[in-house]
Amino acid sequence: MKTPSAIRTGAALALAGLLVGCVAAPKPLYSWNGYQTQVYSYLKNDAPAAEEQILELEKGVQQTASKGAQLPPGYQAHLGLLYLNTGRTDQALAAWAQEKKQFPESAQYIDYLVNNMKKNGT
């Protein structure tokens, strides 16, 4: 009598293992595209030239759009900062407006950046 019970238990465990193995990983909320690495390098003053960073981030924007995914918080803000550092004020404002639109909770920070930019005459 113990053998059928052991077989059932083993079969149940095997079925449970099979079902757990078939579960798909959850889809990530954001498409990071190396953003975290870039920000870390930027903060360490270890980053490549601003133009190179901009190209990488713009490539990430295009890849994210093609996947129908979303950029993470801060992505457009950082891109705007890089635009500003290279003298592309209009593109900086556009990137910050995108950040503010996608993440309304960033409005205070984005407004601070815009006001600082205007105060410094850039």
Sequence and secondary structure as in RCSB ss.txt:
>XXXX:A:sequence
MKTPSAIRTGAALALAGLLVGCVAAPKPLYSWNGYQTQVYSYLKNDAPAAEEQILELEKGVQQTASKGAQLPPGY
QAHLGLLYLNTGRTDQALAAWAQEKKQFPESAQYIDYLVNNMKKNGT
>XXXX:A:secstr
 HHHHHHHHHHHHHHHHHHHHH      SS  TTHHHHHHHHHTT    HHHHHHHHHHHHHHHHHHT    TTH
HHHHHHHHHHTT HHHHHHHHHHHHHH GGGHHHHHHHHHHHHHTT 
